[in-house]
Amino acid sequence: MLGKTASAVYGVLGREAVYIFLADENGQTVRIVAHAVAATTLTPPNDLSFPITSGVVGRTIRTGHTQIV
């Protein structure tokens, strides 16, 4: 389902890559759960994860607010 969502967003926005991240069950780790990319070099590793306290994606999930970067 999320793979189809990533593909649809990719098709509408026309960007090089779309990634969907979610927090895991314990709310401490962010994992990539779906993606759509223009080139295989943009494909993330299957086990990509990082602490929710890290990065723009982590901050977005923690705060629930859009981040302007």
C-alpha distances in whole Angstrom, upper triangle without the diagonal:
4,5,5,6,9,10,11,13,14,15,17,18,20,20,20,17,14,14,11,14,14,17,17,19,22,21,24,21,19,16,14,10,9,11,13,16,19,21,21,23,21,18,18,19,17,19,19,20,23,25,23,27,27,26,24,21,22,25,22,20,24,25,22,24,23,25,27,28
4,5,5,6,9,10,10,12,14,15,16,18,17,18,14,11,10,8,10,11,14,15,17,20,19,21,18,15,13,11,7,6,8,10,14,17,19,19,21,18,15,15,17,15,16,16,17,20,21,20,24,23,22,21,17,19,21,19,17,21,22,19,21,20,22,24,25
4,5,5,6,9,10,10,12,14,15,16,16,16,12,10,9,9,11,13,17,17,20,23,22,23,20,17,14,11,8,5,6,7,11,14,16,16,18,15,13,13,15,13,16,16,17,20,23,22,25,24,23,22,19,21,23,21,20,23,25,22,23,22,23,25,25
4,5,5,6,9,10,10,12,14,15,16,16,14,11,12,11,14,16,19,20,22,26,24,26,23,20,17,14,12,9,9,9,12,15,17,18,20,18,16,17,19,17,20,19,21,24,26,25,28,27,26,24,21,23,25,22,21,25,26,23,24,23,24,26,26
4,5,5,6,8,10,11,12,14,14,15,13,10,10,9,12,14,17,19,21,24,22,24,22,18,16,13,11,8,9,9,13,15,18,19,21,18,16,17,19,18,20,19,20,22,24,23,26,25,23,21,18,21,22,19,18,22,23,20,21,19,21,23,23
4,5,5,6,9,10,11,12,11,12,9,6,7,7,11,13,17,19,21,24,22,23,20,17,15,11,10,6,5,6,9,12,15,15,17,14,13,13,16,15,18,16,18,20,22,21,24,23,21,19,16,19,21,18,18,21,22,20,20,18,19,21,21
4,6,5,6,9,10,10,11,11,9,8,10,10,14,17,20,22,25,27,26,27,24,20,18,14,13,9,7,5,8,10,13,14,17,14,13,15,18,17,20,19,21,23,26,25,28,26,24,22,19,22,24,22,21,25,26,23,23,21,22,23,23
4,5,5,6,9,10,11,13,12,10,12,12,16,18,22,24,26,29,27,28,26,22,20,17,15,12,10,9,11,13,16,18,20,17,17,18,21,20,23,22,23,25,28,26,29,28,25,23,20,23,25,22,22,25,26,23,23,21,22,23,24
4,5,5,6,8,9,11,9,7,10,10,14,16,20,22,25,27,25,26,24,20,19,16,14,11,10,9,11,13,16,18,19,16,16,17,20,20,22,21,22,23,25,24,26,25,22,20,17,21,22,19,19,23,23,20,19,17,18,19,20
4,6,5,6,6,8,7,6,9,11,15,18,21,24,27,29,27,28,25,21,19,16,15,11,9,6,8,9,12,15,16,13,14,15,19,19,21,20,21,23,26,25,27,25,22,20,18,22,23,20,21,25,25,22,22,19,20,20,20
4,6,5,8,10,10,10,13,14,18,21,25,27,30,32,30,31,28,25,23,19,18,14,12,9,10,10,14,17,18,16,16,19,22,22,25,23,25,27,30,28,31,29,26,24,22,25,26,23,24,28,28,25,24,22,23,22,23
4,6,9,12,12,11,14,15,19,21,25,27,30,33,30,31,29,25,24,20,19,16,14,12,13,13,17,20,21,18,19,21,24,24,27,25,26,28,30,28,30,29,26,23,21,25,26,22,23,27,26,23,22,20,21,21,21
4,5,9,10,9,13,14,18,20,24,27,30,32,29,30,27,24,22,19,19,16,14,11,12,12,16,19,19,16,18,19,23,24,26,24,25,26,28,26,28,26,23,20,19,23,23,20,22,25,25,22,21,17,18,17,18
4,7,8,9,13,16,19,22,26,28,31,34,31,31,29,25,23,20,20,17,14,11,10,9,13,16,17,15,16,19,22,23,26,24,25,27,29,28,30,27,24,22,21,24,25,23,24,28,27,25,23,20,20,20,19
4,6,7,11,14,17,20,24,26,30,31,29,29,26,22,21,18,18,15,12,10,8,8,11,14,15,12,14,16,19,21,23,21,22,24,26,25,27,24,21,19,18,21,22,20,22,25,25,23,22,18,18,17,16
4,7,10,14,17,20,24,26,29,31,29,28,25,22,20,17,17,14,11,8,6,5,8,11,11,8,11,13,17,19,21,19,21,22,25,25,26,23,20,19,18,22,23,21,23,26,26,25,23,20,19,19,17
4,7,10,13,17,20,22,26,27,25,25,22,18,16,13,14,11,7,6,4,6,8,10,10,7,9,10,14,15,18,15,17,19,22,21,23,21,18,17,15,19,20,18,19,23,24,22,21,18,18,18,17
4,7,10,14,17,19,23,25,22,23,20,16,14,11,11,8,5,5,6,9,12,13,13,10,10,11,14,15,17,15,16,18,20,19,22,19,17,15,13,16,18,16,17,20,21,19,19,16,16,17,16
4,6,10,13,16,19,21,19,19,16,12,10,7,8,6,4,7,8,12,13,13,14,10,9,9,12,12,13,11,12,14,17,16,19,17,15,13,11,14,16,14,14,18,19,17,17,15,15,17,16
4,7,10,13,16,18,16,17,14,10,9,6,6,5,6,9,12,15,17,17,17,14,12,11,13,13,13,12,12,14,16,14,17,16,15,13,10,12,15,12,12,15,17,15,16,14,15,17,17
4,7,10,13,15,12,13,10,6,5,4,6,7,9,12,15,18,19,19,19,15,14,12,13,12,12,10,9,10,12,11,14,13,12,11,8,9,12,10,9,12,14,13,15,14,15,17,17
4,6,9,11,9,11,8,6,6,7,7,9,12,16,18,22,23,22,22,19,17,15,15,14,13,11,10,11,11,10,13,13,14,13,9,9,12,11,8,11,13,12,14,15,16,19,20
4,7,8,5,7,6,4,6,9,10,13,15,19,21,25,26,25,25,21,20,17,17,15,13,12,9,10,9,7,11,12,13,13,10,8,11,11,7,9,12,12,15,16,17,20,21
4,6,5,7,6,6,7,10,10,14,17,21,23,27,27,26,26,23,21,17,17,15,13,12,10,10,10,9,13,14,16,17,13,12,15,14,11,12,16,15,18,20,21,24,24
4,6,8,8,10,11,14,13,17,20,24,26,30,31,29,29,27,24,21,20,18,16,16,13,14,13,12,15,17,19,20,17,15,17,17,13,14,17,17,20,22,23,27,27
4,6,7,10,12,15,16,19,22,26,28,32,33,31,31,28,26,22,21,20,17,17,13,13,11,10,13,16,18,19,17,14,16,17,13,13,16,17,20,22,23,27,27
4,6,8,11,14,15,18,21,24,27,30,31,30,29,26,24,21,21,19,17,16,12,11,9,7,10,13,15,16,13,10,12,13,9,9,13,13,16,19,19,23,24
4,7,10,14,15,19,21,25,26,30,30,29,28,25,24,20,19,18,15,14,10,9,6,5,8,10,13,15,13,9,12,13,10,10,13,15,18,19,19,23,23
4,6,10,12,16,18,21,23,27,27,25,24,22,20,16,16,15,12,10,7,6,5,5,8,9,12,13,11,8,12,13,10,11,15,15,18,19,19,22,22
4,7,9,12,14,18,20,23,23,22,21,18,17,14,14,13,11,8,5,5,6,6,9,9,10,11,8,7,10,11,9,10,14,14,16,16,16,19,19
4,6,9,11,15,17,21,21,19,19,16,14,11,11,9,8,6,4,7,9,9,13,12,13,13,10,10,14,13,11,14,17,16,18,18,18,21,21
4,6,8,11,13,17,17,16,16,13,11,8,9,8,8,6,7,9,12,12,15,14,14,14,10,12,15,14,13,16,18,17,19,18,18,20,20
4,7,11,14,17,18,17,18,15,12,10,11,9,9,9,10,13,15,15,18,17,17,17,13,14,18,16,14,17,20,18,20,19,20,22,22
4,7,10,14,15,14,16,13,10,9,11,10,11,11,12,15,18,17,21,19,18,18,14,16,19,17,16,20,22,20,21,20,20,22,22
4,7,10,12,11,13,9,8,8,11,10,13,12,14,16,19,19,22,20,18,17,15,17,20,18,17,21,23,21,21,19,20,21,20
4,7,9,10,12,9,8,10,13,13,16,15,17,20,23,22,25,23,21,20,17,20,22,20,20,24,25,23,23,21,21,22,21
4,6,7,9,6,6,9,13,14,17,15,18,20,24,24,26,23,21,20,18,21,23,22,22,26,27,25,25,22,22,22,21
4,7,9,7,9,12,16,17,20,19,22,24,27,27,29,26,24,22,21,24,26,25,25,29,30,28,27,25,24,24,22
4,5,6,7,11,14,16,19,18,21,23,27,27,29,26,24,23,22,25,27,26,27,30,31,30,29,27,26,25,23
4,5,5,9,11,13,16,15,19,22,25,26,28,25,23,23,22,25,27,26,27,30,32,30,30,28,27,27,25
4,6,8,10,13,16,15,18,20,24,25,27,23,21,22,21,23,26,25,26,29,31,30,29,27,25,25,23
4,6,9,12,15,13,16,18,21,22,24,21,19,18,17,20,22,22,22,25,27,26,26,23,22,22,20
4,7,9,12,11,14,17,20,21,23,21,19,19,17,20,23,22,22,25,27,26,26,24,23,24,22
4,6,8,7,10,13,17,18,20,17,16,17,15,17,20,20,19,22,24,24,24,23,21,23,21
4,5,5,9,12,16,18,20,18,17,19,17,18,21,21,21,23,26,25,26,25,24,25,24
4,6,9,13,16,18,21,19,19,20,17,18,22,22,20,23,26,25,26,25,25,27,26
4,6,10,13,15,18,16,17,19,16,16,20,20,19,21,24,24,26,25,24,27,25
4,7,11,13,15,13,13,15,13,13,17,17,16,18,21,21,23,22,21,23,22
4,7,9,12,10,11,13,11,10,14,15,14,15,18,19,20,20,19,22,21
4,6,8,7,9,11,10,8,12,13,12,13,16,17,19,19,18,20,19
4,5,5,9,11,10,7,10,13,11,11,14,16,18,19,17,20,20
4,5,8,9,8,4,7,9,7,7,11,12,14,15,15,18,18
4,7,9,9,6,7,10,9,8,11,13,15,16,15,17,17
4,7,8,5,7,10,10,10,12,15,15,16,14,16,15
4,6,5,6,9,10,11,12,14,14,13,11,13,11
4,5,5,6,9,10,10,11,11,10,7,9,8
4,5,5,6,9,10,10,10,10,8,11,11
4,5,5,6,9,10,11,11,10,14,14
4,5,5,6,8,8,9,8,11,12
4,6,5,5,6,6,6,10,11
4,6,5,8,9,10,14,15
4,6,8,11,11,15,16
4,5,9,10,13,15
4,7,9,13,15
4,6,10,13
4,7,10
4,6
4
